[in-house]
Amino acid sequence: MLSVPTIYKPSLLSSVLLPGSSSSSSSPAFPSLLNLSRRLRRPSFIQIGRVRAVASHIVGYPRIGPKRELKFALESFWDGRSSAEDLEKVAKDLRMSIWKQMADAGTKFIPSNTFSYYDHILDTTVMLGAVPHRYGWTGGEIGFDVYFSMARGDATLPAMEMTKWFDTNYHYIVPELGPDLKFSCASHKAVNEYKEAKELGIETIPVLVGPVSYLLLSKLAEGIEKPFSLLSLLQKIIPVYKEVVSELKAAGATWVQLDEPTLVLDLDSDQLKAFTDAYTQLEESLHGLNVLVETYFADVPADAYRVVTGLRGVSAIGFDLVHGEKTLELIQDLSFPSDKYLFAGVVDGRNIWANDLSASLRTLKTLEGIVGKDKLVVSTSCSLLHTPVDLVNETKLDGEIKSWLAFAAQKIVEVNELAKALRGEKNEAFFSANAAAQASRKSSPRVNDKAVQEAASALRGSDHRRATPVTSRLDAQQKKLNLPILPTTTIGSFPQTRYLRRIRREYKESKISEAEYVKAIKEEISKVVRLQEELDIDVLVHGEPERNDMVEYFGEQLKGFAFTVNGWVQSYGSRCVKPPIIYGDVSRPKPMTVFWSTAAQSMTTRPIKGMLTGPVTILSWSFVRNDQPRFETCYQIALAIKNEVEDLEAAGIPVIQIDEAALREGLPLCKSEQAFYLEWAVHAFRITSCGVQDTTQIHTHMCYSNFNNIIHSIIDMDADVVTIENSRSADKLLSVFREGVRYHAGIGPGVYDIHSPRIPSAEDIGNRINKMLAVLEKNALWVNPDCGLKTRKYSEVIPALTNMVAAAKLLRTQLASAE
């Protein structure tokens, strides 16, 4: 008999405590670290000027607020329930609280202009007046109407492309540039926010996206056929940067931070020369300002290191020394300019583990011996945008695990305590509490499971490929499923209504019984199944009403995971996620999805897809333990998902989708490391599906990254069908097939963008399918949206899916008549 999967309730985790401990949020074994960090947030305002001793710096800070205040303000504004003034008030209050928090902690270099209503790259596009013509902007200061149309689209206009920000789960809006675009300063946000902080008595360092990185992160606007280098636009955007810098100087700024994260990529000589050219052109305008060029996310290659350390007009350089360990060797081997400040990113801005303060202090003392105490600044490895806001808000985490963690607010304290220690003002109590927490984590029996470690190690003896070629498997599956040509499906989730969120919340809080919860969720599944049948979709989904998040849902049912109440981070716009914390070895105590999938299959004669999240995506969208290689944790997760896949098959589910949305996202930024990553990531996926019969169809789904350069690895995953985001990126995926790549499995490039409220017409979708048919075999092509429908309303979903099915049926008729 199938059991209902356990639904995570916060009280369950908080009941797991150290021997002799209480149920309070801080374990008696580690009572002091969080309390110490609270006491250390004292008023200590420092005026920015010349650095006379070891100072502290924060690259950037989360925008969403400790309780997602920005998310709710944005969605209220978009729905017409509040005014622009209401939205601006929430934003201003958030900025003020952030600046005051950093000032109170003693931070010397406090960033401004890192706040954004949607995305900082979009903000830069607006600053430059680089608005695509379709949005009808004719000049002047760009307002919310144009800004949000660019970000989200509207009833008549598609949004700009959105893609992953380097190898993170944050998404940015990709600029669309061309030779005829005229640039002009169309936003004074940077200077306005600097002045806003100054009125509070807080001096800040305004942050701008650097001109070269902005161009390298852009794409050519549609319709440009002749070869064109985006870097040739440097001459056109530099005058706007000069204008903004002049405004900042006139407002009293003494420092400015220019983020150039693309310096960590493998750049060619022309791209590297662009940095030298850009900063030479900016040198005169930057005179009188201290200029920090900030890099992050990886090592800076040796040739880029030579370029950035030689830039003219630059006073300081920031390096990520957490994810860029080799950069420390470059500083030691190639030296560092004696006239520049080194901003040392030793506190991890991308993960939630408490800093090993003793190890960081050793690194900082090594750097102090190279550059001198008066030229060294302690910093975060990158913006804290990628971490939750404040551990103080976590009342359900047990004391032991909580002692191992640091969110953005705690990382500010860590940075400042390291700077104080270098100044000879070491807080022994804070360092001792940190050392105790580090030792606890290493020795805790909750972290290590020998049986799981041995099972994962045994995986390395096989490549775990299915025995039958994909073409033969597809034949066997078609005999079983009997699908039409151009079969239609959706990606998994259906709209998450307020009612569903309330039902899940009430069940977690024990306000309704398990029987009431199951009844409510089954009713929702039945509604979704009936709707898909009425729409005449071919392969159905159950809609995932029981799931809060595609990763958190699985993590709640796996051993080795912990969960937060308010550990939200921004994914894009108002979309926030609450990543699980992988603190120990991972295993699956019992089935996680079988109950709901079989319930859905019992409601229809059409095939239901079992919906799973793949091991690489669970890994990438969690805060991962940093005490063992990532691939070892990934193999452990793969084994757990493999067990779930085989249980679904045994329960009669004919199609199983294993989402790997984050496969491309996890690709290392350094090319020399990419082959090894793809080898273990693809292997992990094959582990999950290697045990099923030929007649069981395995799907995977990917979205919002550039997949063209890893298409051969996607083929090597050996899935039967791949559904993949395509429409928001303007059919970029199809170019790889035009270039001759042969793909023998099923493939479903998305036919419409689900992140926009725009409802596509049947004609629009039909045109997109015809583009696909020009490069893909009709027998291989599936018709589906770009991604899941969780964030949309039924008033948008029903007409969009109606048009999608109508387009597929019309093309089936046309293809049949052409034979």
WOWORA-V835506 format. One record per residue. N is the residue number from 1. NEAR is the number of other C-alpha atoms within 8 Angstrom. D_CENTER is the distance of its C-alpha to the mean C-alpha in whole Angstrom. Layout:
BEGIN
N/NEAR/D_CENTER
N/NEAR/D_CENTER
END
This chain:
BEGIN
1/2/39
2/5/35
3/5/33
4/6/31
5/10/28
6/6/27
7/7/25
8/8/24
9/8/25
10/9/25
11/7/28
12/8/28
13/11/26
14/11/28
15/8/31
16/7/30
17/12/31
18/8/33
19/4/37
20/4/39
21/9/36
22/7/36
23/9/33
24/7/32
25/11/28
26/11/30
27/16/32
28/8/35
29/7/34
30/13/32
31/9/33
32/8/32
33/11/29
34/9/27
35/8/31
36/9/31
37/11/28
38/7/29
39/7/32
40/8/31
41/11/29
42/8/32
43/8/33
44/8/34
45/10/33
46/8/34
47/7/34
48/11/32
49/5/35
50/4/36
51/9/34
52/5/37
53/9/36
54/15/33
55/13/30
56/14/27
57/14/23
58/14/20
59/11/18
60/10/16
61/12/15
62/16/13
63/11/14
64/11/14
65/10/17
66/10/18
67/6/19
68/9/16
69/10/19
70/13/18
71/12/16
72/9/20
73/12/21
74/11/19
75/9/20
76/10/23
77/12/24
78/7/23
79/7/25
80/7/28
81/7/28
82/10/28
83/8/29
84/7/27
85/6/29
86/9/28
87/12/24
88/8/25
89/8/27
90/11/24
91/10/22
92/8/25
93/8/25
94/10/22
95/10/22
96/10/26
97/8/25
98/9/22
99/11/24
100/9/27
101/9/25
102/11/25
103/15/28
104/12/30
105/14/28
106/14/30
107/16/27
108/12/29
109/11/26
110/13/24
111/12/22
112/13/22
113/12/20
114/10/17
115/10/17
116/9/16
117/8/17
118/9/14
119/11/12
120/11/14
121/12/15
122/13/16
123/9/18
124/11/20
125/11/20
126/14/22
127/13/24
128/13/25
129/14/27
130/14/25
131/9/25
132/7/25
133/6/29
134/5/28
135/10/27
136/5/30
137/8/30
138/4/33
139/7/33
140/5/33
141/6/30
142/12/27
143/6/27
144/6/24
145/6/26
146/10/25
147/10/21
148/9/20
149/12/22
150/12/20
151/11/16
152/12/17
153/15/21
154/11/24
155/7/27
156/6/28
157/10/25
158/10/22
159/12/19
160/13/18
161/10/15
162/11/12
163/11/10
164/13/7
165/9/7
166/7/9
167/10/8
168/10/4
169/11/1
170/10/3
171/12/6
172/13/10
173/12/13
174/13/15
175/13/18
176/12/21
177/12/24
178/10/28
179/6/31
180/4/33
181/7/30
182/7/32
183/10/30
184/9/31
185/12/29
186/12/28
187/10/26
188/9/28
189/8/25
190/13/25
191/12/28
192/8/28
193/10/26
194/17/28
195/9/31
196/8/29
197/14/29
198/10/32
199/7/34
200/7/32
201/6/34
202/12/31
203/11/30
204/14/27
205/14/26
206/14/24
207/13/21
208/11/21
209/12/19
210/9/21
211/12/23
212/12/23
213/13/19
214/11/19
215/11/21
216/10/20
217/8/16
218/11/18
219/10/20
220/9/24
221/8/25
222/5/26
223/4/30
224/8/30
225/4/32
226/4/34
227/5/32
228/7/30
229/6/28
230/13/26
231/10/27
232/7/30
233/10/29
234/12/29
235/7/32
236/9/31
237/11/28
238/12/30
239/8/32
240/12/30
241/9/28
242/11/32
243/9/32
244/12/29
245/10/30
246/9/34
247/9/33
248/12/31
249/11/34
250/7/36
251/9/35
252/6/35
253/14/32
254/11/33
255/12/29
256/13/27
257/12/23
258/12/22
259/12/19
260/13/19
261/10/16
262/8/17
263/12/20
264/15/18
265/9/18
266/9/22
267/8/23
268/6/27
269/6/30
270/6/30
271/9/26
272/11/27
273/8/30
274/10/28
275/12/27
276/11/31
277/8/32
278/12/29
279/12/30
280/10/34
281/8/34
282/11/32
283/10/34
284/7/37
285/8/35
286/12/33
287/7/37
288/6/37
289/10/33
290/11/32
291/13/29
292/13/26
293/13/24
294/12/20
295/16/18
296/12/15
297/12/13
298/10/16
299/14/20
300/13/22
301/11/24
302/7/28
303/6/29
304/12/26
305/10/27
306/8/30
307/11/29
308/10/27
309/9/30
310/6/32
311/11/31
312/8/34
313/12/33
314/12/31
315/10/31
316/12/28
317/15/25
318/13/22
319/15/21
320/18/18
321/13/21
322/10/18
323/9/17
324/13/19
325/9/22
326/7/25
327/13/24
328/9/27
329/8/29
330/11/29
331/9/30
332/9/33
333/6/34
334/6/34
335/8/34
336/10/33
337/6/35
338/5/37
339/5/36
340/11/33
341/11/31
342/12/28
343/13/25
344/15/24
345/15/20
346/12/21
347/13/19
348/12/16
349/14/13
350/10/10
351/9/12
352/12/15
353/8/18
354/10/21
355/11/22
356/9/25
357/11/27
358/8/30
359/7/28
360/12/26
361/11/30
362/8/31
363/8/29
364/11/29
365/9/33
366/8/33
367/10/31
368/10/34
369/8/37
370/9/35
371/12/35
372/9/37
373/10/36
374/8/36
375/12/33
376/16/31
377/13/28
378/17/26
379/14/22
380/18/18
381/19/17
382/14/14
383/13/13
384/14/13
385/12/10
386/13/8
387/15/11
388/15/13
389/13/16
390/13/19
391/13/20
392/6/23
393/8/22
394/12/22
395/7/25
396/11/25
397/13/23
398/16/26
399/13/28
400/13/27
401/8/24
402/11/23
403/13/25
404/11/23
405/10/20
406/13/19
407/13/16
408/14/16
409/10/20
410/11/21
411/13/20
412/12/22
413/12/25
414/11/24
415/14/24
416/14/27
417/10/29
418/13/28
419/13/30
420/12/33
421/11/33
422/13/34
423/9/36
424/6/38
425/7/37
426/11/35
427/9/35
428/6/36
429/6/35
430/11/32
431/11/32
432/8/34
433/11/32
434/13/28
435/11/31
436/9/32
437/11/28
438/10/27
439/8/30
440/9/30
441/9/26
442/7/28
443/7/31
444/8/30
445/6/31
446/7/28
447/12/26
448/8/28
449/10/29
450/6/32
451/6/32
452/11/28
453/10/28
454/8/31
455/9/30
456/12/27
457/8/29
458/7/31
459/8/29
460/7/29
461/5/33
462/5/32
463/8/29
464/8/29
465/8/30
466/9/31
467/4/35
468/7/36
469/7/34
470/11/32
471/8/34
472/8/37
473/12/34
474/12/34
475/8/37
476/10/38
477/12/35
478/9/36
479/7/40
480/7/38
481/7/36
482/6/38
483/7/35
484/5/36
485/8/35
486/12/32
487/13/31
488/12/28
489/12/26
490/12/22
491/13/19
492/11/20
493/13/19
494/12/21
495/11/21
496/10/21
497/7/23
498/6/25
499/6/27
500/10/25
501/10/23
502/8/26
503/10/28
504/10/25
505/8/25
506/10/29
507/12/29
508/11/27
509/8/29
510/7/32
511/7/33
512/9/34
513/8/35
514/7/33
515/6/36
516/8/35
517/12/31
518/8/32
519/8/34
520/9/32
521/10/29
522/11/31
523/8/33
524/9/29
525/13/29
526/11/32
527/8/32
528/11/29
529/14/31
530/8/34
531/8/32
532/10/30
533/8/34
534/7/35
535/9/33
536/7/34
537/12/31
538/10/32
539/12/29
540/13/28
541/16/25
542/16/26
543/10/23
544/10/21
545/13/23
546/7/23
547/7/19
548/8/17
549/7/14
550/8/13
551/13/13
552/11/14
553/10/17
554/10/18
555/12/17
556/11/20
557/13/22
558/11/22
559/11/24
560/12/22
561/13/19
562/12/19
563/10/18
564/10/18
565/8/19
566/10/17
567/13/14
568/12/12
569/15/9
570/14/7
571/11/5
572/11/8
573/9/12
574/12/13
575/8/10
576/10/9
577/9/9
578/10/11
579/13/10
580/14/13
581/11/15
582/13/17
583/10/20
584/12/22
585/14/23
586/14/22
587/12/25
588/10/25
589/7/28
590/5/29
591/9/28
592/10/25
593/12/25
594/13/28
595/11/30
596/10/28
597/15/28
598/11/32
599/9/32
600/15/31
601/12/33
602/7/36
603/8/36
604/8/36
605/6/37
606/8/35
607/13/32
608/14/29
609/14/26
610/13/25
611/12/21
612/10/19
613/12/16
614/13/16
615/14/16
616/14/13
617/14/11
618/12/12
619/13/12
620/12/9
621/11/7
622/11/10
623/12/11
624/11/14
625/9/17
626/6/18
627/4/22
628/7/22
629/7/20
630/9/17
631/8/19
632/10/22
633/12/19
634/13/18
635/12/21
636/15/22
637/13/20
638/14/21
639/12/24
640/11/23
641/12/22
642/12/25
643/10/27
644/12/26
645/12/26
646/10/30
647/10/30
648/14/29
649/11/31
650/7/34
651/8/34
652/7/34
653/15/31
654/11/31
655/12/28
656/15/25
657/12/21
658/12/19
659/13/15
660/13/14
661/10/11
662/13/9
663/11/12
664/10/12
665/12/8
666/10/10
667/10/13
668/9/14
669/12/15
670/11/19
671/8/20
672/5/23
673/9/20
674/11/19
675/8/22
676/7/22
677/10/18
678/10/19
679/8/22
680/9/21
681/12/18
682/12/20
683/11/23
684/13/21
685/13/20
686/13/24
687/13/25
688/14/24
689/11/26
690/9/29
691/8/31
692/9/31
693/5/34
694/9/34
695/10/35
696/11/31
697/12/29
698/12/25
699/14/23
700/12/19
701/13/16
702/13/14
703/11/12
704/11/10
705/8/11
706/8/14
707/8/16
708/7/19
709/6/20
710/8/19
711/9/21
712/7/24
713/9/21
714/9/20
715/9/24
716/7/25
717/10/22
718/10/26
719/11/24
720/12/27
721/12/25
722/13/21
723/16/20
724/13/17
725/14/16
726/15/18
727/12/20
728/13/17
729/11/17
730/7/21
731/9/22
732/7/21
733/12/21
734/9/24
735/8/25
736/10/25
737/11/27
738/8/30
739/6/30
740/6/31
741/7/29
742/5/30
743/5/28
744/7/31
745/12/28
746/11/27
747/11/25
748/12/23
749/16/21
750/15/20
751/14/23
752/12/21
753/11/18
754/11/17
755/7/15
756/10/18
757/11/22
758/11/24
759/8/26
760/9/27
761/8/30
762/10/32
763/7/33
764/8/30
765/14/28
766/12/31
767/8/31
768/9/28
769/10/29
770/8/32
771/8/30
772/11/28
773/10/32
774/6/33
775/9/31
776/9/30
777/7/33
778/8/34
779/7/34
780/11/31
781/15/29
782/13/27
783/15/26
784/15/23
785/14/21
786/18/17
787/12/15
788/12/16
789/12/18
790/8/17
791/8/16
792/13/20
793/8/23
794/7/26
795/6/28
796/11/25
797/10/25
798/8/28
799/9/30
800/11/27
801/9/27
802/9/31
803/12/31
804/14/29
805/12/31
806/9/34
807/12/33
808/13/33
809/8/36
810/8/38
811/9/36
812/10/38
813/8/41
814/8/41
815/8/40
816/7/43
817/6/45
818/5/45
819/4/46
END
